[in-house]
């Protein structure tokens, strides 16, 4: 393979400015993430502990193999909303008894672990990851069910949670529920629809309706234990497969269940002894300039991600706005598509389409590094077929069956976001750097388009145009779009799987490649009609 040679001047003023800007962005991300780590706050965490209970993250940590990594996902869900950051749920992927598992843990310190609209989005995404990558899914349950004031936004989509569990089971993807406390109303169906169920004695309570509801509905008097206690479900109803002495025992039993699953990875193993890149990951903090209009050579990023910084570029002299090529990442072969000058022309679209087909022919996963303003516009390019050529690229991305991994490192606007495998195109995992920006188009361009439309409308009506009002509207629209393009905003809506430190990109992608290889890695030769 060809070894990439870096030309990044880490001693320059430009690098220092980019580094300072990135570190400031990271500080903001860390502050937001601290809100998720805090759960319901000191008062409710201490009340939870006083009852002899572990926190959600403590349960996850004790479930995992000692020293095993845990890739937390969607940690900023709910940011910018009326709900607590993290959405009363911890989700991620970690190793349990030597098996990579998707883990979903209710945080009972946040409104009793009740589910709000962002909780659902986060749990649905976790189930999707388990299904796509054929990883066992473990639910650490302690939830009061739906957050009732939000019922109108929860009731209909909430049913998907149970559908996901049954579909995973039907596909042979194991599901395990460890019940630590209340699992009421809709939450009762989590253990009800899981393959394996463990309940903690004297703590777990699983029922469709608690004693007050039963009294109101039927007039029957009952207590928690006879209605839905762990012993009752273990000895009478049969809902519990295992009765644990305490939380630690439940986690021990959960680990033994996973150990007995006989899970085997279906994808090929990585090459042994993968070499580190020649250049330090620390450099990635200063790669992206604060002004995303300044071009960045994506080879500088690839050189700090690829094993040995080795990269065989495909069509280097054609469609220079998109860098494509082959390499390895933590021993896994990958194809890389990385935006160079920000704009995608017809040549770039042709190049990407062929490259994606080749990756499918060789069953090679694809990594997309986003920094694009979209497909080129203008009379010359429209007449040259940019619509049909961009459509070819999007067609190839849509129908490709090898695993896709997307990282938004800079701009990711318009249909360019789609062509580079944005969220709607089902990448196995999608992450963003703090420098990323994503929207229909850039804030300035969007504000200008709206201004032009309003100006033309006034002209057609024969009315004078208020320039002062136009300036105010443009400023307002531009500010709104800028705010809604930020990683915090997008991650808060679960449009990505997390905002990551650029220095962690190689590690995160390596973990995700390992996760994806739990499922078969197969390409396809079946694509839609390419409009040539």
C-alpha positions in Angstrom: 0.0 0.0 0.0 0.9 3.6 -0.4 2.0 5.4 2.8 0.4 8.8 3.2 2.8 11.7 3.9 1.4 14.5 6.1 1.9 18.1 5.1 0.1 19.4 8.2 2.1 22.2 9.9 1.3 21.6 13.5 3.5 24.6 14.5 1.6 27.1 12.4 -0.7 29.9 13.7 -3.6 28.4 11.7 -3.2 25.0 13.4 -3.1 26.7 16.8 -6.2 28.7 16.1 -8.0 25.5 14.8 -6.9 23.6 17.9 -8.1 26.3 20.3 -11.5 26.5 18.5 -11.9 22.7 18.7 -10.9 22.5 22.4 -13.5 25.3 23.1 -16.2 23.3 21.3 -15.2 20.1 23.2 -15.5 21.9 26.5 -19.1 22.8 25.6 -19.8 19.2 24.6 -18.3 18.0 27.9 -20.5 20.4 29.9 -23.6 19.1 28.2 -22.6 15.5 28.7 -22.1 16.3 32.4 -25.9 16.9 32.6 -26.5 13.3 31.4 -24.0 11.9 33.9 -25.7 13.8 36.7 -29.0 11.9 36.1 -31.8 13.4 38.1 -29.4 15.4 40.2 -27.8 14.9 43.6 -31.0 14.8 45.6 -32.5 12.0 43.6 -29.3 10.1 43.2 -28.8 10.1 47.0 -32.4 9.0 47.5 -31.8 6.1 45.1 -28.6 5.1 46.9 -30.3 5.3 50.3 -32.6 2.5 49.1 -29.6 0.3 48.6 -29.7 0.6 44.8 -27.0 1.0 42.2 -27.2 3.8 39.6 -27.8 2.9 35.9 -24.2 3.5 35.0 -23.0 1.4 38.0 -25.2 -1.4 36.8 -23.7 -1.2 33.3 -20.2 -1.1 34.7 -20.7 -4.2 36.8 -22.3 -6.1 33.9 -19.4 -5.5 31.6 -16.2 -7.6 31.6 -13.5 -6.1 33.7 -11.6 -3.5 31.7 -13.8 -3.8 28.7 -14.7 -0.7 26.7 -18.2 0.7 26.7 -19.2 2.9 23.7 -22.0 5.0 25.0 -24.5 6.1 22.4 -26.9 9.1 22.1 -25.7 10.5 25.4 -27.0 14.0 24.5 -30.5 12.9 23.6 -33.0 15.5 24.7 -30.5 18.4 24.8 -32.3 21.7 24.1 -35.7 20.2 25.1 -37.7 20.4 28.3 -36.4 17.0 29.3 -33.2 16.0 31.2 -30.2 15.5 28.9 -29.8 11.8 28.4 -33.5 11.2 28.3 -33.5 9.0 31.5 -31.8 6.2 29.6 -28.2 4.9 29.2 -27.5 3.0 25.9 -24.4 1.7 24.4 -22.4 -1.3 23.3 -20.0 -3.3 25.6 -18.5 -6.7 26.1 -20.3 -9.1 28.5 -18.9 -12.5 29.1 -16.8 -12.1 25.9 -19.7 -11.1 23.8 -20.4 -7.6 22.4 -23.9 -6.7 23.5 -26.2 -3.7 23.2 -27.1 -2.4 26.6 -30.1 -0.3 27.5 -30.4 0.9 31.2 -33.2 3.0 32.6 -32.1 5.8 34.9 -34.6 5.7 37.8 -33.2 9.0 39.3 -34.9 10.9 36.4 -38.6 10.9 37.0 -38.5 7.2 38.1 -37.0 6.2 34.8 -40.2 7.1 33.0 -40.0 7.3 29.2 -40.4 10.6 27.3 -40.3 11.2 23.5 -36.5 11.3 23.4 -36.3 8.1 25.5 -38.2 6.3 22.8 -36.0 7.7 20.0 -32.9 6.6 21.9 -34.2 3.1 22.8 -35.4 2.6 19.2 -32.0 3.4 17.9 -30.4 0.9 20.3 -32.7 -1.8 19.1 -31.9 -0.9 15.5 -28.2 -1.3 16.2 -28.8 -4.7 17.8 -30.8 -5.9 14.8 -28.4 -4.5 12.1 -25.3 -5.9 13.8 -26.9 -9.0 15.3 -25.7 -8.3 18.8 -27.6 -9.6 21.9 -29.6 -6.8 23.7 -29.7 -6.5 27.5 -32.3 -4.3 29.2 -31.5 -3.2 32.7 -35.1 -2.3 33.8 -36.4 0.1 36.4 -39.0 2.3 34.9 -42.4 3.7 35.8 -43.5 3.4 32.2 -44.6 6.4 30.2 -44.1 10.0 31.3 -47.8 10.6 31.5 -47.8 14.3 30.7 -46.1 13.4 27.4 -48.5 10.6 26.6 -49.7 12.1 23.3 -46.2 11.9 22.0 -45.4 8.5 23.5 -48.3 6.2 23.1 -48.3 5.5 19.4 -44.5 5.3 18.8 -44.0 3.6 22.1 -45.4 0.3 20.8 -42.4 0.0 18.6 -40.3 -0.8 21.7 -42.2 -4.1 22.1 -42.2 -4.8 18.4 -38.4 -4.4 18.3 -37.9 -7.0 21.1 -40.1 -9.6 19.4 -38.5 -9.0 16.0 -35.0 -9.4 17.5 -36.1 -12.7 19.1 -37.7 -13.9 15.8 -34.4 -13.1 14.0 -32.4 -15.1 16.5 -30.9 -12.1 18.3 -31.1 -12.9 22.0 -32.8 -10.4 24.4 -32.2 -10.4 28.1 -34.1 -8.3 30.8 -32.7 -7.8 34.3 -35.4 -6.2 36.4 -34.2 -4.2 39.4 -37.3 -2.2 40.4 -40.6 -1.1 39.0 -41.5 -2.2 35.5 -45.1 -1.1 35.3 -47.7 -0.4 32.6 -46.1 -0.6 29.2 -42.7 -1.2 30.9 -44.0 -4.6 32.0 -43.8 -5.8 28.4 -40.0 -5.4 28.4 -39.5 -8.6 30.5 -42.7 -10.0 29.0 -41.2 -9.9 25.5 -37.6 -10.8 26.3 -36.0 -14.2 25.9 -34.5 -14.4 29.3 -35.8 -12.6 32.5 -34.1 -12.1 35.8 -35.9 -10.3 38.7 -34.4 -9.1 42.0 -36.2 -10.5 45.0 -38.2 -8.0 47.1 -37.3 -5.2 44.6 -38.6 -6.1 41.2 -42.3 -5.2 40.6 -43.8 -6.1 37.2 -47.5 -5.4 36.5 -49.7 -3.8 34.0 -51.4 -1.9 36.7 -50.3 -1.2 40.3 -52.6 -1.6 43.4 -54.1 1.9 43.1 -55.1 1.3 39.4 -56.4 -2.2 40.1 -58.5 -0.8 43.0 -59.9 1.9 40.7 -60.6 -0.4 37.8 -61.9 -3.5 39.6 -62.4 -2.7 43.3 -59.9 -5.4 44.1 -57.5 -4.9 47.0 -54.0 -6.2 46.5 -50.4 -5.6 47.5 -47.3 -5.1 45.3 -45.8 -8.5 46.0 -48.9 -10.6 45.3 -49.8 -8.5 42.3 -46.4 -8.3 40.6 -43.5 -9.1 42.9 -40.4 -11.0 41.8 -41.2 -14.1 43.9 -44.7 -14.3 42.6 -43.5 -14.1 39.0 -40.8 -16.7 39.7 -43.1 -19.1 41.6 -46.6 -18.5 40.2 -46.9 -16.6 36.9 -43.6 -18.0 35.5 -42.6 -14.6 34.0 -39.3 -14.6 35.8 -36.8 -17.3 34.7 -34.3 -16.4 37.5 -34.8 -15.0 41.0 -31.8 -12.9 42.1 -30.9 -12.2 45.8 -29.9 -8.7 45.1 -28.7 -6.4 42.2 -25.2 -7.8 42.2 -26.6 -11.3 41.9 -28.9 -10.3 39.1 -25.9 -8.9 37.2 -24.0 -12.2 37.8 -26.9 -14.2 36.5 -27.1 -11.9 33.5 -23.5 -12.5 32.7 -24.0 -16.3 32.9 -27.0 -16.1 30.6 -24.8 -14.3 28.0 -22.0 -16.8 28.5 -24.4 -19.6 27.6 -25.8 -18.1 24.5 -23.1 -19.6 22.3 -22.9 -16.4 20.3 -20.4 -16.4 17.4 -19.4 -13.6 15.1 -20.5 -14.1 11.5 -18.2 -11.6 9.9 -14.5 -12.2 9.1 -11.9 -11.5 11.9 -9.5 -8.6 11.6 -5.9 -9.0 10.6 -3.7 -9.6 13.7 -1.2 -7.0 14.9 -2.7 -3.9 13.2 -0.2 -1.1 13.1 -0.8 2.3 14.6 -0.9 5.3 12.2 2.4 7.1 11.6 1.0 10.4 12.9 -0.5 11.1 16.3 -4.2 11.3 16.9 -3.6 14.5 18.8 -3.1 16.3 15.5 -6.8 15.8 14.7 -7.7 18.5 17.2 -6.2 21.1 14.9 -7.2 19.7 11.4 -10.5 21.5 11.0 -10.3 25.3 10.7 -13.0 27.3 12.5 -14.2 28.6 9.1 -15.5 25.6 7.3 -15.2 27.4 4.0 -11.4 26.9 4.2 -10.6 23.7 2.3 -9.1 20.7 4.2 -7.2 17.8 2.7 -9.0 14.8 4.1 -5.8 12.7 3.6 -4.5 14.4 6.7 -7.4 12.8 8.6 -7.0 9.4 6.9 -3.3 9.4 7.7 -4.2 9.5 11.4 -6.9 6.8 11.2 -5.6 4.2 8.8 -3.3 1.3 10.0 0.3 2.3 9.3 -1.1 5.5 7.5 -1.3 3.2 4.4 -3.9 4.1 1.8 -4.3 3.1 -1.8 -6.2 5.9 -3.5 -8.7 5.1 -6.2 -9.0 7.5 -9.2 -6.7 10.2 -7.6 -6.7 12.3 -10.8 -10.4 12.2 -11.4 -13.1 13.9 -9.3 -10.6 15.5 -7.0 -13.3 16.9 -4.7 -13.8 13.4 -3.3 -11.0 11.2 -2.1 -11.7 7.5 -2.4 -9.4 4.6 -1.6 -8.6 1.4 0.3 -7.0 0.9 3.7 -7.3 -1.0 6.9 -8.5 0.2 10.3 -7.6 -1.9 13.4 -7.1 -4.8 11.0 -10.4 -4.5 9.2 -10.3 -3.7 5.4 -12.2 -0.5 4.6 -13.0 1.7 1.7 -13.0 5.4 2.5 -14.9 8.2 0.8 -13.8 11.7 2.1 -14.9 15.1 0.8 -12.0 17.4 -0.2 -13.1 20.8 -1.6 -16.6 20.7 -0.2 -18.5 20.6 -3.5 -19.6 17.4 -5.3 -19.6 17.6 -9.1 -20.6 15.0 -11.7 -17.1 13.5 -11.7 -17.2 13.0 -8.0 -20.6 11.4 -8.2 -19.4 9.0 -10.9 -16.3 8.1 -9.0 -18.3 7.4 -5.8 -20.8 5.2 -7.6 -18.1 3.0 -9.1 -16.2 2.9 -5.8 -19.3 1.8 -3.8 -20.0 -0.9 -6.4 -16.4 -2.2 -6.1 -16.7 -2.2 -2.3 -19.8 -4.3 -2.5 -18.1 -6.7 -5.0 -15.3 -7.2 -2.5 -17.5 -7.2 0.6 -15.6 -4.3 2.1 -17.1 -1.9 4.7 -17.2 1.8 3.8 -16.2 4.8 5.9 -17.7 8.2 4.9 -15.9 11.4 6.2 -18.3 14.3 5.6 -17.2 17.8 4.7 -19.5 18.8 1.8 -21.7 21.8 0.9 -23.6 19.5 -1.4 -23.9 18.9 -5.2 -22.9 21.8 -7.5 -25.7 24.1 -8.8 -25.9 26.4 -11.8 -27.0 26.3 -15.4 -23.8 24.6 -16.7 -24.0 21.9 -14.1 -27.8 21.3 -14.4 -27.4 21.0 -18.2 -24.4 18.7 -17.6 -26.7 16.3 -15.6 -25.8 17.0 -12.0 -29.2 15.8 -10.9 -28.9 12.4 -12.5 -25.3 12.0 -11.6 -25.9 12.8 -8.0 -28.9 10.5 -8.1 -26.5 7.7 -9.2 -24.4 8.2 -6.1 -27.4 8.3 -3.8 -28.8 5.2 -5.5 -25.5 3.4 -4.9 -25.4 4.4 -1.2 -29.1 3.5 -0.7 -28.7 -0.1 -2.1 -25.2 -0.9 -0.9 -25.3 -3.7 1.7 -21.8 -3.6 3.2 -21.6 -1.9 6.6 -21.4 1.9 6.4 -19.9 4.2 9.0 -20.2 8.0 8.8 -18.3 10.7 10.6 -19.3 14.3 10.1 -16.0 16.2 10.5 -17.1 19.5 8.9 -20.0 20.6 6.7 -22.7 18.1 5.7 -25.3 20.0 3.8 -28.2 19.3 1.4 -28.2 16.2 -0.8 -24.5 15.9 -0.2 -25.4 14.7 3.3 -27.5 12.0 1.7 -24.9 11.0 -0.9 -22.4 10.6 1.9 -24.7 8.2 3.8 -26.4 10.5 6.2 -28.7 9.3 9.0 -31.7 8.5 6.6 -29.4 6.1 4.7 -29.0 3.7 7.6 -25.2 3.8 8.3 -24.4 1.2 11.0 -23.1 4.1 13.1 -22.9 7.9 12.6 -20.9 10.3 14.7 -20.0 14.0 14.5 -17.0 16.0 15.5 -17.8 19.3 17.4 -16.8 21.1 14.2 -19.6 19.6 12.2 -22.5 21.5 10.8 -25.5 20.0 9.0 -28.7 21.4 7.5 -30.6 21.7 4.2 -28.0 24.3 3.2 -25.6 26.8 4.8 -27.2 29.5 7.0 -26.2 32.4 4.8 -27.4 30.7 1.6 -30.7 29.7 3.2 -31.4 33.2 4.4 -30.5 34.6 1.0 -32.9 32.3 -0.8 -35.8 33.2 1.5 -35.0 36.9 1.0 -34.9 36.5 -2.8 -38.3 34.7 -2.8 -39.9 37.4 -0.7 -38.4 40.1 -2.9 -39.7 38.5 -6.1 -43.2 38.0 -4.5 -43.4 41.7 -3.6 -42.3 42.7 -7.1 -45.1 40.5 -8.6 -47.6 42.2 -6.4 -46.2 45.6 -7.4 -45.5 46.5 -3.7 -42.4 48.3 -2.4 -39.9 46.0 -0.6 -38.9 46.8 3.0 -35.1 46.5 3.0 -34.8 47.1 6.7 -37.3 44.4 7.5 -35.5 42.1 5.0 -32.2 42.6 6.8 -33.8 41.8 10.2 -35.4 38.6 8.8 -32.2 37.5 7.1 -30.3 37.9 10.4 -33.0 36.0 12.3 -33.1 33.1 9.9 -29.4 32.9 9.6 -29.0 32.8 13.4 -31.8 30.1 13.7 -30.2 27.9 11.0 -26.8 28.3 12.5 -28.1 27.2 15.9 -30.0 24.2 14.4 -26.9 23.1 12.4 -24.8 22.5 15.5 -23.8 19.0 16.7 -25.4 19.6 20.1 -28.7 20.4 18.5 -28.6 17.4 16.1 -27.3 15.0 18.7 -30.0 16.1 21.0 -32.5 14.9 18.5 -30.7 11.6 18.0 -29.7 12.4 14.5 -26.3 10.9 15.2 -25.0 8.3 17.7 -22.9 10.9 19.5 -20.5 13.8 19.3 -16.9 12.5 19.7 -13.5 14.0 20.3 -11.6 13.9 17.0 -8.7 12.1 18.8 -11.0 9.2 19.6 -12.2 8.7 16.0 -9.9 5.7 15.2 -10.9 4.0 18.4 -14.6 4.6 17.9 -14.5 3.4 14.3 -12.5 0.3 15.3 -15.1 -0.6 17.9 -17.9 -0.1 15.5 -16.2 -2.2 12.8 -15.9 -5.0 15.4 -19.6 -4.6 16.3 -20.6 -4.8 12.7 -18.7 -8.0 12.2 -21.1 -9.8 14.5 -23.3 -10.0 11.4 -22.3 -11.3 8.0 -20.4 -8.7 5.9 -21.8 -9.1 2.4 -22.0 -6.8 -0.6 -24.6 -6.8 -3.4 -24.7 -6.4 -7.2 -28.4 -5.4 -7.1 -28.8 -1.6 -7.5 -31.6 0.4 -8.9 -31.6 1.7 -12.4 -28.7 4.1 -12.9 -29.8 7.1 -15.0 -26.7 7.4 -17.2 
